[in-house]
């Protein structure tokens, strides 16, 4: 009987130890799960096609290396002051690299473009680089292949952020809009049988787009000296200095109306749509957006005034 009591006590103790071990194991598993969950919350997920491999680039002291991207550069950083790394002034998708000192070194450069791509470059010194002009073409290195493209890429100018193909697309879309029921009708100027008419206004991500129709129904060609754009005071009081701001287009697109033989802008008997894309601007109630049109060696000069109401209430969004 005594032996049986010891046996039962031993079994209970063994059972208790087994239960405690199981409980500790469960707690450990839960703790790991919590830790894993917490770590997952801190991890940033990058899509593979947006991350580009590390490209080897050589730089020299007496030569400059240029890298052309297929989108504007949003951010860039050099890992060392041994190299000069900067965007080219006036161009948003071109990066220049140059050694700041002569001597063997290695560092890195990171670039992020506006279309969300992340580039990494391993930069080393070499006074005779194999490539001085490098193009990072669209869609390149999706499989992390470390090679460069020899395909030429278009330069994207500062404050434009669009390629030439994109701007032509927007221009054609503007012309299509002008054929609809929302065409502006009341802003025009005419001398003889030559007429300039504002037919469409639009905005597109930081840009103002203006579409003008030019029609020459006279027997004389109209040679355009210039078309200039201004924001001017609506009225000018006596003894008061008039203020004006000149606006310069980033891009101009000309399309002849109809399917007749090809003419140049202003030719007699021809009609054209001209699209101007310029940096975004605004006007106050006391201002006009004006377009001056001047004939070369002639006097058929015109002026288009866009009032506050037309500028804001008849402007479309592309």
C-alpha positions in Angstrom: 0.0 0.0 0.0 2.8 2.3 0.8 4.5 1.5 -2.5 1.3 2.2 -4.3 1.1 5.7 -2.7 4.7 6.5 -3.8 3.9 5.3 -7.3 0.8 7.6 -7.5 2.8 10.6 -6.2 5.5 10.0 -8.8 2.9 9.7 -11.6 1.3 13.0 -10.5 4.6 14.8 -10.3 5.6 13.5 -13.8 2.2 14.6 -15.2 2.6 18.1 -13.7 6.1 18.4 -15.2 4.8 17.4 -18.6 1.9 19.9 -18.5 4.3 22.7 -17.4 6.6 21.9 -20.3 3.7 21.9 -22.8 2.5 25.3 -21.4 6.0 26.8 -21.7 6.2 25.5 -25.3 2.9 27.1 -26.2 3.9 30.4 -24.7 7.1 30.3 -26.7 5.2 29.7 -29.9 2.8 32.5 -29.2 5.7 34.8 -28.4 7.4 33.9 -31.8 4.1 34.6 -33.6 3.8 38.0 -31.9 7.4 38.9 -32.8 6.9 37.7 -36.4 3.8 39.7 -36.7 5.4 42.8 -35.3 8.4 42.4 -37.6 6.1 42.0 -40.6 4.5 45.4 -39.8 7.8 47.1 -40.0 8.8 45.5 -43.4 8.3 47.7 -46.5 7.2 45.6 -49.5 8.9 46.5 -52.8 7.7 45.2 -56.1 10.5 43.5 -57.9 10.0 45.3 -61.2 10.5 48.6 -59.4 13.9 47.7 -57.9 16.8 47.9 -60.3 20.1 46.0 -59.7 23.3 47.7 -58.7 25.0 48.8 -61.9 28.8 49.3 -62.1 29.7 52.8 -63.3 33.2 54.3 -63.8 33.9 58.0 -63.3 37.0 60.1 -64.2 38.4 63.4 -62.9 38.9 65.0 -66.4 35.7 63.5 -67.9 32.0 63.6 -67.0 29.7 60.6 -67.1 26.0 61.2 -67.9 23.1 58.9 -67.1 19.8 59.4 -68.8 16.6 58.0 -67.1 13.2 57.4 -68.7 11.5 59.6 -66.1 12.4 62.7 -64.1 14.7 62.2 -61.1 12.9 62.7 -57.8 15.7 61.8 -55.4 19.4 61.1 -55.7 22.3 60.6 -53.2 26.0 59.9 -53.4 27.7 57.7 -50.8 30.9 59.7 -50.7 32.2 63.2 -51.4 34.9 61.7 -53.6 32.4 62.1 -56.5 30.4 65.0 -57.8 26.8 63.9 -58.3 24.1 66.3 -59.5 21.3 66.8 -61.9 22.0 68.8 -65.1 20.4 72.3 -64.7 17.3 72.7 -66.8 17.0 68.9 -67.4 15.1 66.7 -65.0 16.1 63.1 -66.2 19.8 63.6 -66.6 22.4 62.9 -63.9 26.0 63.8 -64.2 28.8 62.0 -62.3 32.5 63.0 -62.0 35.4 62.1 -59.7 36.2 64.9 -57.2 39.7 63.6 -56.8 42.2 61.4 -58.6 42.8 57.9 -57.0 41.3 54.5 -56.6 38.0 54.4 -54.6 34.6 52.9 -54.7 31.3 54.3 -53.5 27.6 54.1 -54.5 24.9 56.4 -55.9 21.1 55.9 -55.3 18.5 57.3 -57.6 14.6 57.3 -57.4 12.6 58.5 -60.4 9.1 60.0 -60.5 7.7 56.7 -61.9 8.7 54.9 -58.7 11.8 53.1 -59.9 14.8 52.7 -57.5 18.3 52.5 -59.0 21.6 51.7 -57.3 25.0 52.3 -58.9 28.4 51.0 -57.7 30.8 53.8 -58.7 34.6 53.4 -59.0 37.4 55.6 -60.3 38.7 55.0 -63.8 40.3 57.8 -65.9 39.3 56.0 -69.1 35.7 54.8 -68.6 34.2 52.4 -71.1 30.9 54.5 -71.2 30.5 58.2 -70.7 26.8 58.3 -71.8 24.5 55.7 -70.2 20.8 55.3 -70.9 18.5 53.6 -68.4 15.7 52.6 -70.8 12.1 52.0 -69.7 11.5 48.4 -68.7 15.2 47.5 -68.5 16.7 45.1 -65.9 13.3 43.8 -64.6 15.2 40.5 -64.0 18.1 42.4 -62.3 20.3 42.0 -65.4 23.4 44.2 -65.0 23.6 45.8 -68.4 23.0 49.1 -70.0 20.9 50.1 -73.0 22.3 51.7 -76.1 18.9 52.9 -77.1 18.7 56.7 -77.1 16.3 58.2 -74.6 14.6 61.6 -74.9 15.7 64.4 -72.6 13.0 65.7 -70.3 13.3 69.4 -69.6 12.8 70.9 -66.1 9.2 71.8 -65.1 7.9 69.7 -68.1 8.0 66.1 -66.8 6.6 64.9 -70.1 8.3 63.3 -73.1 7.7 64.7 -76.6 5.4 61.8 -77.4 3.2 62.6 -74.3 3.0 66.3 -75.1 1.9 65.5 -78.7 -0.8 63.2 -77.3 -2.1 66.0 -75.0 -2.1 68.4 -77.9 -4.1 66.1 -80.1 -6.5 65.6 -77.3 -6.9 69.4 -76.9 -7.8 69.7 -80.6 -10.4 66.9 -80.2 -11.9 68.7 -77.2 -12.2 71.9 -79.3 -14.5 70.1 -81.7 -17.0 69.4 -79.0 -19.8 71.4 -77.5 -17.4 73.0 -74.8 -15.5 75.0 -77.4 -14.8 78.6 -76.4 -16.7 80.8 -78.8 -16.3 84.4 -77.8 -12.6 85.2 -77.7 -11.3 86.1 -81.2 -9.7 88.9 -83.2 -9.9 89.4 -86.9 -8.1 91.8 -89.4 -9.3 91.5 -93.0 -9.8 87.8 -93.6 -7.3 86.6 -91.1 -8.6 85.4 -87.8 -7.1 84.1 -84.5 -9.5 82.5 -82.1 -9.0 80.9 -78.7 -10.9 77.6 -78.8 -9.8 75.6 -75.8 -8.2 75.9 -72.4 -7.1 73.0 -70.2 -4.9 72.1 -67.3 -2.8 68.9 -66.8 -0.8 68.2 -63.7 0.9 71.6 -63.3 0.5 72.8 -66.9 -1.8 75.2 -68.6 -2.6 74.2 -72.2 -4.0 76.7 -74.7 -5.4 75.8 -78.1 -5.7 78.6 -80.8 -7.3 78.3 -84.3 -5.7 80.5 -87.0 -7.6 80.8 -90.3 -6.4 82.8 -93.3 -9.2 83.3 -95.8 -7.4 86.1 -97.6 -5.3 85.7 -100.8 -2.2 87.0 -98.9 0.0 84.8 -96.7 0.3 85.8 -93.1 3.9 85.6 -91.9 3.9 85.3 -88.1 6.5 87.3 -86.3 5.6 86.0 -82.8 2.8 85.1 -80.4 3.5 86.1 -76.8 1.5 85.4 -73.6 1.0 87.7 -70.7 -0.8 88.2 -67.5 -1.8 91.9 -67.5 -3.8 94.4 -65.5 -7.5 94.5 -66.6 -7.6 98.3 -66.5 -5.0 100.9 -66.4 -5.7 104.1 -64.5 -4.1 107.4 -65.2 -0.6 107.9 -63.6 -0.6 104.2 -62.7 2.1 101.9 -63.9 0.7 98.9 -65.7 2.1 95.5 -64.6 2.5 92.5 -66.8 4.1 89.1 -66.6 5.3 87.3 -69.7 4.6 83.5 -69.9 6.8 81.3 -72.0 5.5 78.0 -73.5 7.4 74.7 -72.9 6.0 73.1 -76.0 4.2 74.1 -79.3 2.3 71.8 -81.6 0.8 72.8 -85.0 -1.8 70.8 -86.9 -3.3 71.8 -90.2 -7.0 71.4 -90.5 -8.5 69.2 -93.2 -6.6 66.9 -95.5 -5.5 69.4 -98.1 -1.9 69.7 -99.4 0.6 70.5 -96.7 1.0 74.2 -95.9 3.0 76.2 -93.4 1.3 78.2 -90.7 -0.3 81.4 -92.0 -0.4 80.4 -95.7 -3.3 81.9 -97.7 -6.4 79.7 -97.8 -5.3 77.5 -94.9 -6.5 76.9 -91.3 -4.4 75.6 -88.4 -4.8 74.6 -84.8 -1.9 75.6 -82.6 -1.4 74.2 -79.1 0.8 75.8 -76.4 1.8 74.0 -73.2 3.2 76.3 -70.4 3.9 76.2 -66.7 0.8 76.6 -64.5 -0.3 80.1 -63.6 -3.3 81.9 -62.3 -5.0 85.3 -62.7 -6.9 87.5 -60.3 -10.2 89.3 -60.9 -8.3 92.4 -61.9 -6.2 90.6 -64.4 -6.5 89.3 -68.0 -4.6 86.4 -69.7 -3.6 88.0 -73.0 -2.1 86.8 -76.2 -0.3 89.2 -78.6 -0.1 88.2 -82.2 2.3 90.2 -84.5 2.7 89.9 -88.2 6.2 90.0 -89.7 6.7 93.0 -91.9 3.0 93.8 -91.7 0.3 95.5 -89.7 -2.3 92.8 -89.2 -1.6 92.6 -85.5 -4.1 91.1 -83.0 -4.8 90.6 -79.3 -6.8 88.0 -77.5 -8.0 88.8 -74.0 -9.1 85.9 -71.7 -11.1 87.2 -68.7 -11.3 85.8 -65.2 -14.6 84.0 -65.8 -13.5 82.3 -69.0 -10.1 81.3 -67.6 -11.6 79.5 -64.6 -15.1 78.4 -65.7 -14.3 77.2 -69.2 -11.1 75.5 -68.5 -11.1 71.7 -68.8 -9.0 69.1 -67.0 -7.1 66.6 -69.2 
